Amino acid sequence: NELLKIEKSAFSSVDIADMLKLSGVGLKFIAKHAIDGYISRVHLQNNDLSRLVEGAFEKLQCQDIDLSSNRISFVDRRSLPDCTNMIKLDDNLIPRWSGGLIVGGNNLKIFSLNNNEISDIEEGGLAALNGSLES
């Protein structure tokens, strides 16, 4: 199956869900506020995402989100969710990291950016992180 985009409010007002898994489905775009509510684990790896737009996951609360093995080269402000355990962005094309990209971040235990093209981390870019950083 192929799913090219997730529109605004596609997963609206999710009270509690254990997992959303859309890995390897050819996903290219996630709209602002596409996922709203609480989902324990979100797996969106092995897709064709190239940009995380502002507010894409702003209303999502989760434990883990895995966006590994996409083609992400641009991350807008406030585009990553407030997770309590892990944000994983391994094997993407991210060239730089700046502050304000994660909504919250104070409870995050693991933040992983392995195998990217990062040449610059802006001052304060990782200031909100309270857990461990893998790079």
JOBEL-V63873 format. One line per field, one symbol per residue. phi: phi as a letter, one per 40 degrees, with the letter a starting at -180 (. if undefined). Layout:
phi: ???
This chain:
phi: .bbcabcdgcbcfccabcabbbcgbgdbabcdfcbbhbbdbbbbcfbbcbabcdgdbdccbacbbbbcfbbcbabcdfbbccbcbabbbcfbbccabbcgcbcggccccbbbbdfbbcbabcdgcbcccbbbbba
